[in-house]
Amino acid sequence: MESNYKAWVTGFAPLSVGADVPATVREFGRTLFNIRPDISLFVSRTVFNSILRGVLGMVSVPCCIVQTARDVSVPISVVSYLKESLGGKTTIEILQTEGHLPHLSAPALLAAVLRRVLFR
């Protein structure tokens, strides 16, 4: 990312969105290209260096973890860890799509889950 931002975006966009939606991959890539590389690097470092495991048990409200079936950024084992570590009732919804950004790769699937979970 730091040495070749263009190559990073070109590889990261399809992995994050999911290769099944090429128009969305192109749009997400365009969005990333509009961010200054130094800002993108700073945000990425902040995300990857944030360790919040110690406070998960303090979360006592009901949570719904939404995960795609094939996410190269966050494996299913993380979902299991979160469910076990959160302090309140936690459910898991696995969307049958790929990518790390279901609001881009499968907005209809995500919207259905959100409606079901939020309006129970």
MOPAC internal coordinates of N, CA, C and O (Angstrom, degrees):
PM7 1SCF
backbone

  N    0.0000 0     0.00 0     0.00 0    0    0    0
  C    1.4504 1     0.00 0     0.00 0    1    0    0
  C    1.5299 1   110.59 1     0.00 0    2    1    0
  O    1.2310 1   121.33 1   133.87 1    3    2    1
  N    1.3152 1   115.06 1   -46.13 1    3    2    1
  C    1.4606 1   119.72 1  -176.57 1    5    3    2
  C    1.5212 1   111.81 1   -71.21 1    6    5    3
  O    1.2310 1   120.18 1   143.94 1    7    6    5
  N    1.3271 1   117.27 1   -36.06 1    7    6    5
  C    1.4557 1   119.35 1  -175.04 1    9    7    6
  C    1.5287 1   113.25 1   -87.86 1   10    9    7
  O    1.2310 1   119.99 1   152.71 1   11   10    9
  N    1.3496 1   117.62 1   -27.29 1   11   10    9
  C    1.4636 1   119.37 1  -179.08 1   13   11   10
  C    1.5306 1   108.93 1  -149.05 1   14   13   11
  O    1.2310 1   121.03 1   -95.27 1   15   14   13
  N    1.3128 1   115.63 1    84.73 1   15   14   13
  C    1.4601 1   121.85 1  -174.45 1   17   15   14
  C    1.5279 1   111.63 1   -60.56 1   18   17   15
  O    1.2310 1   120.49 1   138.98 1   19   18   17
  N    1.3208 1   116.67 1   -41.02 1   19   18   17
  C    1.4639 1   120.15 1  -178.77 1   21   19   18
  C    1.5292 1   110.78 1   -61.31 1   22   21   19
  O    1.2310 1   120.19 1   134.96 1   23   22   21
  N    1.3234 1   117.24 1   -45.04 1   23   22   21
  C    1.4639 1   120.55 1   178.90 1   25   23   22
  C    1.5249 1   110.76 1   -64.85 1   26   25   23
  O    1.2310 1   120.45 1   141.42 1   27   26   25
  N    1.3282 1   116.75 1   -38.58 1   27   26   25
  C    1.4605 1   120.39 1   178.84 1   29   27   26
  C    1.5249 1   110.45 1   -62.28 1   30   29   27
  O    1.2310 1   120.17 1   131.41 1   31   30   29
  N    1.3346 1   117.27 1   -48.59 1   31   30   29
  C    1.4695 1   120.77 1   179.56 1   33   31   30
  C    1.5229 1   110.48 1   -60.54 1   34   33   31
  O    1.2310 1   120.51 1   136.46 1   35   34   33
  N    1.3084 1   116.62 1   -43.54 1   35   34   33
  C    1.4671 1   121.11 1  -178.48 1   37   35   34
  C    1.5264 1   111.42 1   -60.17 1   38   37   35
  O    1.2310 1   120.03 1   144.43 1   39   38   37
  N    1.3254 1   117.55 1   -35.57 1   39   38   37
  C    1.4605 1   120.73 1   177.83 1   41   39   38
  C    1.5113 1   113.91 1   -86.43 1   42   41   39
  O    1.2310 1   120.64 1   144.78 1   43   42   41
  N    1.3292 1   116.38 1   -35.22 1   43   42   41
  C    1.4593 1   121.24 1  -175.17 1   45   43   42
  C    1.5315 1   112.72 1   -72.90 1   46   45   43
  O    1.2310 1   119.97 1   140.63 1   47   46   45
  N    1.3123 1   117.67 1   -39.37 1   47   46   45
  C    1.4676 1   120.63 1  -176.00 1   49   47   46
  C    1.5287 1   112.63 1   -58.13 1   50   49   47
  O    1.2310 1   118.54 1   129.08 1   51   50   49
  N    1.3446 1   120.39 1   -50.92 1   51   50   49
  C    1.4654 1   118.22 1   179.65 1   53   51   50
  C    1.5263 1   113.48 1   -67.32 1   54   53   51
  O    1.2310 1   119.63 1   149.03 1   55   54   53
  N    1.3311 1   118.31 1   -30.97 1   55   54   53
  C    1.4585 1   120.23 1   177.57 1   57   55   54
  C    1.5268 1   111.12 1   -69.61 1   58   57   55
  O    1.2310 1   120.38 1   141.37 1   59   58   57
  N    1.3190 1   116.88 1   -38.63 1   59   58   57
  C    1.4569 1   121.17 1  -177.70 1   61   59   58
  C    1.5171 1   112.81 1   -73.90 1   62   61   59
  O    1.2310 1   120.98 1   137.13 1   63   62   61
  N    1.3152 1   115.73 1   -42.87 1   63   62   61
  C    1.4645 1   120.07 1  -176.31 1   65   63   62
  C    1.5153 1   110.65 1   -84.81 1   66   65   63
  O    1.2310 1   120.30 1   137.79 1   67   66   65
  N    1.3064 1   117.04 1   -42.21 1   67   66   65
  C    1.4589 1   122.26 1  -172.66 1   69   67   66
  C    1.5139 1   108.32 1   111.87 1   70   69   67
  O    1.2310 1   120.59 1   -50.63 1   71   70   69
  N    1.2840 1   116.48 1   129.37 1   71   70   69
  C    1.4597 1   121.17 1  -172.26 1   73   71   70
  C    1.5226 1   113.78 1   -69.02 1   74   73   71
  O    1.2310 1   120.03 1   167.63 1   75   74   73
  N    1.3338 1   117.54 1   -12.37 1   75   74   73
  C    1.4712 1   120.63 1  -177.04 1   77   75   74
  C    1.5309 1   113.91 1   -73.02 1   78   77   75
  O    1.2310 1   120.07 1   172.01 1   79   78   77
  N    1.3040 1   117.47 1    -7.99 1   79   78   77
  C    1.4672 1   120.64 1  -177.98 1   81   79   78
  C    1.5326 1   109.66 1  -126.45 1   82   81   79
  O    1.2310 1   120.15 1  -105.51 1   83   82   81
  N    1.3386 1   117.33 1    74.49 1   83   82   81
  C    1.4711 1   120.46 1  -172.24 1   85   83   82
  C    1.5252 1   114.51 1   -59.18 1   86   85   83
  O    1.2310 1   119.44 1   143.98 1   87   86   85
  N    1.3261 1   118.67 1   -36.02 1   87   86   85
  C    1.4729 1   119.61 1   179.66 1   89   87   86
  C    1.5276 1   110.40 1   -64.81 1   90   89   87
  O    1.2310 1   120.40 1   141.13 1   91   90   89
  N    1.3167 1   116.85 1   -38.87 1   91   90   89
  C    1.4622 1   120.94 1   179.23 1   93   91   90
  C    1.5238 1   110.71 1   -70.76 1   94   93   91
  O    1.2310 1   120.45 1   143.36 1   95   94   93
  N    1.3232 1   116.74 1   -36.64 1   95   94   93
  C    1.4688 1   120.76 1   175.88 1   97   95   94
  C    1.5265 1   109.79 1   -60.55 1   98   97   95
  O    1.2310 1   120.70 1   134.42 1   99   98   97
  N    1.3262 1   116.27 1   -45.58 1   99   98   97
  C    1.4757 1   119.93 1   178.94 1  101   99   98
  C    1.5292 1   111.00 1   -61.37 1  102  101   99
  O    1.2310 1   120.27 1   136.09 1  103  102  101
  N    1.3181 1   117.09 1   -43.91 1  103  102  101
  C    1.4693 1   120.68 1  -179.26 1  105  103  102
  C    1.5276 1   110.99 1   -65.38 1  106  105  103
  O    1.2310 1   120.20 1   136.87 1  107  106  105
  N    1.3233 1   117.23 1   -43.13 1  107  106  105
  C    1.4637 1   120.29 1   178.34 1  109  107  106
  C    1.5276 1   110.27 1   -64.03 1  110  109  107
  O    1.2310 1   120.18 1   137.74 1  111  110  109
  N    1.3277 1   117.25 1   -42.26 1  111  110  109
  C    1.4608 1   120.92 1   176.09 1  113  111  110
  C    1.5175 1   111.61 1   -60.11 1  114  113  111
  O    1.2310 1   120.20 1   137.26 1  115  114  113
  N    1.3398 1   117.23 1   -42.74 1  115  114  113
  C    1.4621 1   121.20 1   177.37 1  117  115  114
  C    1.5268 1   110.59 1   -60.38 1  118  117  115
  O    1.2310 1   120.84 1   138.96 1  119  118  117
  N    1.3230 1   116.01 1   -41.04 1  119  118  117
  C    1.4632 1   120.36 1   178.42 1  121  119  118
  C    1.5220 1   110.78 1   -62.57 1  122  121  119
  O    1.2310 1   120.51 1   136.14 1  123  122  121
  N    1.3339 1   116.64 1   -43.86 1  123  122  121
  C    1.4663 1   119.58 1   178.72 1  125  123  122
  C    1.5204 1   111.66 1   -64.03 1  126  125  123
  O    1.2310 1   120.27 1   142.70 1  127  126  125
  N    1.3395 1   117.09 1   -37.30 1  127  126  125
  C    1.4640 1   120.18 1   178.77 1  129  127  126
  C    1.5290 1   111.62 1   -66.44 1  130  129  127
  O    1.2310 1   120.22 1   157.51 1  131  130  129
  N    1.3209 1   117.19 1   -22.49 1  131  130  129
  C    1.4656 1   120.92 1   178.37 1  133  131  130
  C    1.5263 1   112.65 1   -79.66 1  134  133  131
  O    1.2310 1   120.30 1   170.48 1  135  134  133
  N    1.3283 1   117.03 1    -9.52 1  135  134  133
  C    1.4659 1   121.47 1   177.61 1  137  135  134
  C    1.5174 1   108.22 1   -93.34 1  138  137  135
  O    1.2310 1   120.71 1   -46.20 1  139  138  137
  N    1.3130 1   116.25 1   133.80 1  139  138  137
  C    1.4631 1   118.88 1   176.28 1  141  139  138
  C    1.5199 1   109.43 1   -59.33 1  142  141  139
  O    1.2310 1   119.59 1   -45.29 1  143  142  141
  N    1.3205 1   118.39 1   134.71 1  143  142  141
  C    1.4709 1   120.97 1  -178.16 1  145  143  142
  C    1.5301 1   113.67 1   -55.08 1  146  145  143
  O    1.2310 1   119.61 1   141.84 1  147  146  145
  N    1.3249 1   118.35 1   -38.16 1  147  146  145
  C    1.4681 1   119.43 1  -179.28 1  149  147  146
  C    1.5265 1   111.33 1   -66.29 1  150  149  147
  O    1.2310 1   120.29 1   144.66 1  151  150  149
  N    1.3313 1   117.05 1   -35.34 1  151  150  149
  C    1.4628 1   120.99 1   177.82 1  153  151  150
  C    1.5341 1   109.40 1   -69.13 1  154  153  151
  O    1.2310 1   120.23 1   135.41 1  155  154  153
  N    1.3065 1   117.17 1   -44.59 1  155  154  153
  C    1.4600 1   121.83 1   178.71 1  157  155  154
  C    1.5295 1   110.82 1   -60.32 1  158  157  155
  O    1.2310 1   120.14 1   137.93 1  159  158  157
  N    1.3038 1   117.34 1   -42.07 1  159  158  157
  C    1.4602 1   121.89 1   178.39 1  161  159  158
  C    1.5288 1   110.51 1   -63.97 1  162  161  159
  O    1.2310 1   120.16 1   137.28 1  163  162  161
  N    1.3266 1   117.29 1   -42.72 1  163  162  161
  C    1.4660 1   121.64 1   179.49 1  165  163  162
  C    1.5299 1   110.50 1   -61.81 1  166  165  163
  O    1.2310 1   120.35 1   133.21 1  167  166  165
  N    1.3281 1   116.94 1   -46.79 1  167  166  165
  C    1.4689 1   121.25 1  -179.99 1  169  167  166
  C    1.5309 1   109.89 1   -63.16 1  170  169  167
  O    1.2310 1   120.20 1   135.44 1  171  170  169
  N    1.3183 1   117.23 1   -44.56 1  171  170  169
  C    1.4671 1   120.62 1   179.90 1  173  171  170
  C    1.5210 1   111.46 1   -61.19 1  174  173  171
  O    1.2310 1   120.46 1   135.25 1  175  174  173
  N    1.3071 1   116.73 1   -44.75 1  175  174  173
  C    1.4729 1   119.73 1   178.54 1  177  175  174
  C    1.5235 1   110.79 1   -61.71 1  178  177  175
  O    1.2310 1   120.52 1   139.05 1  179  178  177
  N    1.3231 1   116.62 1   -40.95 1  179  178  177
  C    1.4622 1   120.43 1   179.09 1  181  179  178
  C    1.5263 1   110.73 1   -61.41 1  182  181  179
  O    1.2310 1   120.28 1   134.08 1  183  182  181
  N    1.3330 1   117.06 1   -45.92 1  183  182  181
  C    1.4652 1   121.31 1   179.82 1  185  183  182
  C    1.5222 1   110.45 1   -62.88 1  186  185  183
  O    1.2310 1   120.27 1   129.93 1  187  186  185
  N    1.3272 1   117.09 1   -50.07 1  187  186  185
  C    1.4632 1   120.37 1  -174.99 1  189  187  186
  C    1.5217 1   113.29 1   -70.16 1  190  189  187
  O    1.2310 1   119.87 1   157.94 1  191  190  189
  N    1.3142 1   117.85 1   -22.06 1  191  190  189
  C    1.4609 1   120.84 1  -179.83 1  193  191  190
  C    1.5306 1   113.28 1   -98.22 1  194  193  191
  O    1.2310 1   119.97 1  -179.45 1  195  194  193
  N    1.3113 1   117.65 1     0.55 1  195  194  193
  C    1.4633 1   121.06 1   178.55 1  197  195  194
  C    1.5240 1   109.08 1   -82.72 1  198  197  195
  O    1.2310 1   120.75 1   -61.89 1  199  198  197
  N    1.3059 1   116.17 1   118.11 1  199  198  197
  C    1.4540 1   121.41 1  -179.85 1  201  199  198
  C    1.5312 1   107.42 1  -116.07 1  202  201  199
  O    1.2310 1   121.09 1   -68.68 1  203  202  201
  N    1.3181 1   115.53 1   111.32 1  203  202  201
  C    1.4615 1   120.52 1  -176.20 1  205  203  202
  C    1.5267 1   112.63 1  -118.41 1  206  205  203
  O    1.2310 1   120.11 1  -163.80 1  207  206  205
  N    1.3233 1   117.39 1    16.20 1  207  206  205
  C    1.4677 1   120.48 1  -178.49 1  209  207  206
  C    1.5243 1   112.03 1   -55.11 1  210  209  207
  O    1.2310 1   120.37 1   143.90 1  211  210  209
  N    1.3165 1   116.90 1   -36.10 1  211  210  209
  C    1.4597 1   121.30 1  -176.30 1  213  211  210
  C    1.5105 1   115.37 1   -66.49 1  214  213  211
  O    1.2310 1   119.65 1   162.14 1  215  214  213
  N    1.3108 1   118.28 1   -17.86 1  215  214  213
  C    1.4710 1   119.92 1  -178.36 1  217  215  214
  C    1.5297 1   113.08 1  -106.36 1  218  217  215
  O    1.2310 1   119.76 1   176.87 1  219  218  217
  N    1.3309 1   118.06 1    -3.13 1  219  218  217
  C    1.4584 1   119.77 1  -177.50 1  221  219  218
  C    1.5236 1   112.57 1   -57.99 1  222  221  219
  O    1.2310 1   119.90 1   139.30 1  223  222  221
  N    1.3007 1   117.79 1   -40.70 1  223  222  221
  C    1.4606 1   121.48 1  -179.95 1  225  223  222
  C    1.5122 1   113.67 1   -64.62 1  226  225  223
  O    1.2310 1   119.89 1   160.23 1  227  226  225
  N    1.3292 1   117.82 1   -19.77 1  227  226  225
  C    1.4641 1   122.02 1   178.39 1  229  227  226
  C    1.5286 1   112.39 1   -78.12 1  230  229  227
  O    1.2310 1   120.37 1   165.84 1  231  230  229
  N    1.3034 1   116.90 1   -14.16 1  231  230  229
  C    1.4681 1   121.15 1   179.46 1  233  231  230
  C    1.5185 1   107.24 1   -78.46 1  234  233  231
  O    1.2310 1   120.56 1   -73.70 1  235  234  233
  N    1.3288 1   116.53 1   106.30 1  235  234  233
  C    1.4615 1   120.46 1  -174.10 1  237  235  234
  C    1.5319 1   113.30 1  -106.22 1  238  237  235
  O    1.2310 1   120.01 1   173.96 1  239  238  237
  N    1.3041 1   117.59 1    -6.04 1  239  238  237
  C    1.4616 1   119.98 1   178.90 1  241  239  238
  C    1.5236 1   109.44 1   -80.07 1  242  241  239
  O    1.2310 1   119.94 1   -25.52 1  243  242  241
  N    1.3282 1   117.73 1   154.48 1  243  242  241
  C    1.4695 1   119.02 1   176.99 1  245  243  242
  C    1.5305 1   110.53 1   -60.59 1  246  245  243
  O    1.2310 1   120.71 1   -40.15 1  247  246  245
  N    1.3154 1   116.24 1   139.85 1  247  246  245
  C    1.4605 1   121.81 1  -179.52 1  249  247  246
  C    1.5259 1   109.88 1  -128.24 1  250  249  247
  O    1.2310 1   121.24 1   -32.08 1  251  250  249
  N    1.3086 1   115.24 1   147.92 1  251  250  249
  C    1.4526 1   121.54 1   171.57 1  253  251  250
  C    1.5254 1   106.67 1  -123.07 1  254  253  251
  O    1.2310 1   120.94 1   -61.10 1  255  254  253
  N    1.3137 1   115.80 1   118.90 1  255  254  253
  C    1.4637 1   121.50 1   178.49 1  257  255  254
  C    1.5250 1   106.93 1   -92.20 1  258  257  255
  O    1.2310 1   120.52 1   -58.02 1  259  258  257
  N    1.3187 1   116.61 1   121.98 1  259  258  257
  C    1.4571 1   121.76 1   179.01 1  261  259  258
  C    1.5270 1   107.34 1  -106.08 1  262  261  259
  O    1.2310 1   121.18 1   -55.13 1  263  262  261
  N    1.3228 1   115.36 1   124.87 1  263  262  261
  C    1.4628 1   121.66 1  -175.84 1  265  263  262
  C    1.5232 1   108.81 1  -136.72 1  266  265  263
  O    1.2310 1   120.64 1   -34.28 1  267  266  265
  N    1.3135 1   116.38 1   145.72 1  267  266  265
  C    1.4652 1   118.69 1   173.43 1  269  267  266
  C    1.5263 1   108.60 1   -85.79 1  270  269  267
  O    1.2310 1   120.89 1   -21.38 1  271  270  269
  N    1.3165 1   115.90 1   158.62 1  271  270  269
  C    1.4630 1   121.00 1  -178.61 1  273  271  270
  C    1.5255 1   111.70 1   -66.72 1  274  273  271
  O    1.2310 1   120.11 1   151.27 1  275  274  273
  N    1.3306 1   117.39 1   -28.73 1  275  274  273
  C    1.4591 1   121.69 1  -178.80 1  277  275  274
  C    1.5263 1   109.24 1  -133.93 1  278  277  275
  O    1.2310 1   121.18 1   -88.06 1  279  278  277
  N    1.3271 1   115.34 1    91.94 1  279  278  277
  C    1.4611 1   122.02 1  -179.22 1  281  279  278
  C    1.5233 1   107.82 1  -119.16 1  282  281  279
  O    1.2310 1   120.26 1   -68.82 1  283  282  281
  N    1.3375 1   117.12 1   111.18 1  283  282  281
  C    1.4647 1   119.95 1  -178.47 1  285  283  282
  C    1.5303 1   112.11 1   -72.91 1  286  285  283
  O    1.2310 1   120.11 1   161.93 1  287  286  285
  N    1.3161 1   117.40 1   -18.07 1  287  286  285
  C    1.4640 1   120.52 1  -179.18 1  289  287  286
  C    1.5264 1   112.90 1   -85.60 1  290  289  287
  O    1.2310 1   120.50 1   143.56 1  291  290  289
  N    1.3257 1   116.65 1   -36.44 1  291  290  289
  C    1.4650 1   120.93 1  -176.54 1  293  291  290
  C    1.5284 1   108.79 1  -132.04 1  294  293  291
  O    1.2310 1   120.21 1   -73.77 1  295  294  293
  N    1.3282 1   117.20 1   106.23 1  295  294  293
  C    1.4643 1   119.23 1  -179.37 1  297  295  294
  C    1.5345 1   111.99 1   -71.40 1  298  297  295
  O    1.2310 1   120.96 1   -18.48 1  299  298  297
  N    1.3151 1   115.77 1   161.52 1  299  298  297
  C    1.4632 1   122.25 1  -179.93 1  301  299  298
  C    1.5308 1   111.10 1   -57.53 1  302  301  299
  O    1.2310 1   119.74 1   149.41 1  303  302  301
  N    1.3138 1   118.10 1   -30.59 1  303  302  301
  C    1.4702 1   120.22 1   179.53 1  305  303  302
  C    1.5284 1   111.54 1   -59.26 1  306  305  303
  O    1.2310 1   120.00 1   149.17 1  307  306  305
  N    1.3265 1   117.60 1   -30.83 1  307  306  305
  C    1.4675 1   121.00 1   177.73 1  309  307  306
  C    1.5227 1   109.87 1   -68.01 1  310  309  307
  O    1.2310 1   120.42 1   141.49 1  311  310  309
  N    1.3196 1   116.81 1   -38.51 1  311  310  309
  C    1.4634 1   121.27 1   178.69 1  313  311  310
  C    1.5319 1   109.45 1   -61.87 1  314  313  311
  O    1.2310 1   120.58 1   135.21 1  315  314  313
  N    1.3096 1   116.49 1   -44.79 1  315  314  313
  C    1.4695 1   120.70 1   178.14 1  317  315  314
  C    1.5237 1   110.79 1   -61.49 1  318  317  315
  O    1.2310 1   120.76 1   135.85 1  319  318  317
  N    1.3221 1   116.15 1   -44.15 1  319  318  317
  C    1.4672 1   120.75 1   178.96 1  321  319  318
  C    1.5376 1   110.53 1   -60.19 1  322  321  319
  O    1.2310 1   120.52 1   134.23 1  323  322  321
  N    1.3254 1   116.62 1   -45.77 1  323  322  321
  C    1.4605 1   119.53 1   179.63 1  325  323  322
  C    1.5243 1   111.29 1   -61.02 1  326  325  323
  O    1.2310 1   120.55 1   134.61 1  327  326  325
  N    1.3274 1   116.55 1   -45.39 1  327  326  325
  C    1.4657 1   120.44 1  -179.33 1  329  327  326
  C    1.5275 1   110.61 1   -58.74 1  330  329  327
  O    1.2310 1   120.52 1   136.82 1  331  330  329
  N    1.3161 1   116.62 1   -43.18 1  331  330  329
  C    1.4627 1   120.81 1  -179.76 1  333  331  330
  C    1.5291 1   112.58 1   -71.27 1  334  333  331
  O    1.2310 1   119.88 1   152.08 1  335  334  333
  N    1.3247 1   117.83 1   -27.92 1  335  334  333
  C    1.4607 1   121.75 1  -171.94 1  337  335  334
  C    1.5255 1   114.62 1   -94.72 1  338  337  335
  O    1.2310 1   120.02 1   153.80 1  339  338  337
  N    1.3237 1   117.56 1   -26.20 1  339  338  337
  C    1.4621 1   119.36 1  -179.77 1  341  339  338
  C    1.5274 1   110.02 1   -67.42 1  342  341  339
  O    1.2310 1   120.59 1   -34.03 1  343  342  341
  N    1.3297 1   116.47 1   145.97 1  343  342  341
  C    1.4589 1   121.05 1  -173.39 1  345  343  342
  C    1.5116 1   115.61 1   -81.36 1  346  345  343
  O    1.2310 1   119.66 1   162.70 1  347  346  345
  N    1.3209 1   118.26 1   -17.30 1  347  346  345
  C    1.4625 1   120.68 1  -178.36 1  349  347  346
  C    1.5124 1   111.59 1  -107.30 1  350  349  347
  O    1.2310 1   121.21 1     2.33 1  351  350  349
  N    1.3311 1   115.30 1  -177.67 1  351  350  349
  C    1.4646 1   120.40 1   176.74 1  353  351  350
  C    1.5291 1   108.05 1   -62.65 1  354  353  351
  O    1.2310 1   120.68 1   -50.42 1  355  354  353
  N    1.3257 1   116.30 1   129.58 1  355  354  353
  C    1.4638 1   120.77 1  -176.50 1  357  355  354
  C    1.5192 1   109.93 1  -130.65 1  358  357  355
  O    1.2310 1   121.41 1   -48.13 1  359  358  357
  N    1.3158 1   114.90 1   131.87 1  359  358  357
  C    1.4549 1   120.75 1   174.57 1  361  359  358
  C    1.5293 1   108.43 1  -116.25 1  362  361  359
  O    1.2310 1   121.22 1   -17.70 1  363  362  361
  N    1.3227 1   115.27 1   162.30 1  363  362  361
  C    1.4635 1   121.70 1  -179.88 1  365  363  362
  C    1.5120 1   108.50 1  -125.49 1  366  365  363
  O    1.2310 1   120.79 1   -45.37 1  367  366  365
  N    1.3118 1   116.10 1   134.63 1  367  366  365
  C    1.4636 1   122.77 1   173.89 1  369  367  366
  C    1.5224 1   107.14 1  -121.10 1  370  369  367
  O    1.2310 1   120.44 1   -60.22 1  371  370  369
  N    1.3252 1   116.76 1   119.78 1  371  370  369
  C    1.4640 1   121.53 1   177.72 1  373  371  370
  C    1.5241 1   108.19 1  -102.23 1  374  373  371
  O    1.2310 1   120.67 1   -62.50 1  375  374  373
  N    1.3206 1   116.32 1   117.50 1  375  374  373
  C    1.4624 1   121.47 1   178.01 1  377  375  374
  C    1.5216 1   108.88 1   -84.92 1  378  377  375
  O    1.2310 1   120.38 1   -48.06 1  379  378  377
  N    1.2967 1   116.88 1   131.94 1  379  378  377
  C    1.4662 1   121.48 1  -178.94 1  381  379  378
  C    1.5339 1   109.70 1   -81.02 1  382  381  379
  O    1.2310 1   122.05 1  -108.71 1  383  382  381
  N    1.3118 1   113.68 1    71.29 1  383  382  381
  C    1.4647 1   122.32 1   177.68 1  385  383  382
  C    1.5177 1   107.13 1  -153.94 1  386  385  383
  O    1.2310 1   120.50 1    -1.88 1  387  386  385
  N    1.3085 1   116.66 1   178.12 1  387  386  385
  C    1.4560 1   120.59 1   178.89 1  389  387  386
  C    1.5185 1   109.71 1  -115.42 1  390  389  387
  O    1.2310 1   121.56 1   -11.86 1  391  390  389
  N    1.3127 1   114.63 1   168.14 1  391  390  389
  C    1.4578 1   121.03 1   176.19 1  393  391  390
  C    1.5119 1   112.23 1   100.46 1  394  393  391
  O    1.2310 1   121.58 1   -12.44 1  395  394  393
  N    1.3184 1   114.59 1   167.56 1  395  394  393
  C    1.4605 1   122.97 1  -177.96 1  397  395  394
  C    1.5264 1   111.39 1   -98.08 1  398  397  395
  O    1.2310 1   120.23 1   169.90 1  399  398  397
  N    1.2987 1   117.16 1   -10.10 1  399  398  397
  C    1.4627 1   121.84 1  -174.30 1  401  399  398
  C    1.5253 1   110.48 1  -122.76 1  402  401  399
  O    1.2310 1   119.57 1  -103.43 1  403  402  401
  N    1.3289 1   118.43 1    76.57 1  403  402  401
  C    1.4615 1   119.80 1  -175.22 1  405  403  402
  C    1.5252 1   113.74 1   -63.91 1  406  405  403
  O    1.2310 1   120.03 1   158.48 1  407  406  405
  N    1.3113 1   117.55 1   -21.52 1  407  406  405
  C    1.4662 1   118.54 1   175.96 1  409  407  406
  C    1.5271 1   110.77 1   -67.51 1  410  409  407
  O    1.2310 1   120.51 1   161.86 1  411  410  409
  N    1.3386 1   116.64 1   -18.14 1  411  410  409
  C    1.4627 1   121.07 1   175.25 1  413  411  410
  C    1.5219 1   112.16 1   -99.75 1  414  413  411
  O    1.2310 1   120.29 1   138.33 1  415  414  413
  N    1.3282 1   117.06 1   -41.67 1  415  414  413
  C    1.4649 1   120.10 1  -174.64 1  417  415  414
  C    1.5223 1   113.44 1   -82.37 1  418  417  415
  O    1.2310 1   120.27 1   149.60 1  419  418  417
  N    1.3206 1   117.09 1   -30.40 1  419  418  417
  C    1.4738 1   120.30 1  -175.99 1  421  419  418
  C    1.5262 1   110.61 1  -149.84 1  422  421  419
  O    1.2310 1   120.00 1  -117.16 1  423  422  421
  N    1.3229 1   117.61 1    62.84 1  423  422  421
  C    1.4705 1   119.34 1  -175.21 1  425  423  422
  C    1.5238 1   113.52 1   -59.95 1  426  425  423
  O    1.2310 1   119.40 1   145.30 1  427  426  425
  N    1.3109 1   118.76 1   -34.70 1  427  426  425
  C    1.4689 1   120.10 1  -179.70 1  429  427  426
  C    1.5285 1   110.64 1   -67.20 1  430  429  427
  O    1.2310 1   120.12 1   138.12 1  431  430  429
  N    1.3307 1   117.38 1   -41.88 1  431  430  429
  C    1.4676 1   120.30 1   177.57 1  433  431  430
  C    1.5262 1   110.97 1   -62.59 1  434  433  431
  O    1.2310 1   120.81 1   135.59 1  435  434  433
  N    1.3179 1   116.05 1   -44.41 1  435  434  433
  C    1.4596 1   120.22 1   179.71 1  437  435  434
  C    1.5217 1   110.91 1   -64.74 1  438  437  435
  O    1.2310 1   120.16 1   136.70 1  439  438  437
  N    1.3141 1   117.30 1   -43.30 1  439  438  437
  C    1.4698 1   120.63 1  -179.60 1  441  439  438
  C    1.5293 1   110.99 1   -60.67 1  442  441  439
  O    1.2310 1   120.33 1   140.22 1  443  442  441
  N    1.3253 1   116.97 1   -39.78 1  443  442  441
  C    1.4658 1   120.59 1   179.04 1  445  443  442
  C    1.5338 1   110.77 1   -62.28 1  446  445  443
  O    1.2310 1   120.64 1   136.91 1  447  446  445
  N    1.3256 1   116.39 1   -43.09 1  447  446  445
  C    1.4694 1   120.15 1   178.62 1  449  447  446
  C    1.5211 1   110.14 1   -65.24 1  450  449  447
  O    1.2310 1   120.46 1   134.96 1  451  450  449
  N    1.3155 1   116.72 1   -45.04 1  451  450  449
  C    1.4707 1   119.84 1  -179.67 1  453  451  450
  C    1.5242 1   111.45 1   -60.89 1  454  453  451
  O    1.2310 1   120.32 1   136.72 1  455  454  453
  N    1.3370 1   117.00 1   -43.28 1  455  454  453
  C    1.4697 1   119.82 1   177.59 1  457  455  454
  C    1.5208 1   111.01 1   -59.90 1  458  457  455
  O    1.2310 1   120.87 1   133.97 1  459  458  457
  N    1.3186 1   115.95 1   -46.03 1  459  458  457
  C    1.4682 1   120.69 1  -177.96 1  461  459  458
  C    1.5245 1   111.11 1   -63.93 1  462  461  459
  O    1.2310 1   120.36 1   135.71 1  463  462  461
  N    1.3262 1   116.91 1   -44.29 1  463  462  461
  C    1.4661 1   120.92 1  -175.62 1  465  463  462
  C    1.5319 1   111.84 1   -74.60 1  466  465  463
  O    1.2310 1   120.62 1   137.62 1  467  466  465
  N    1.3117 1   116.43 1   -42.38 1  467  466  465
  C    1.4674 1   119.78 1  -174.68 1  469  467  466
  C    1.5255 1   113.82 1   -78.53 1  470  469  467
  O    1.2310 1   120.39 1   154.79 1  471  470  469
  N    1.3169 1   116.86 1   -25.21 1  471  470  469
  C    1.4599 1   119.33 1  -175.06 1  473  471  470
  C    1.5183 1   112.49 1  -115.67 1  474  473  471
  O    1.2310 1   120.24 1  -145.32 1  475  474  473
  N    1.3331 1   117.15 1    34.68 1  475  474  473
  C    1.4702 1   121.87 1   176.76 1  477  475  474
  C    1.4946 1   110.13 1   -67.51 1  478  477  475
  O    1.2310 1   120.10 1   180.00 1  479  478  477

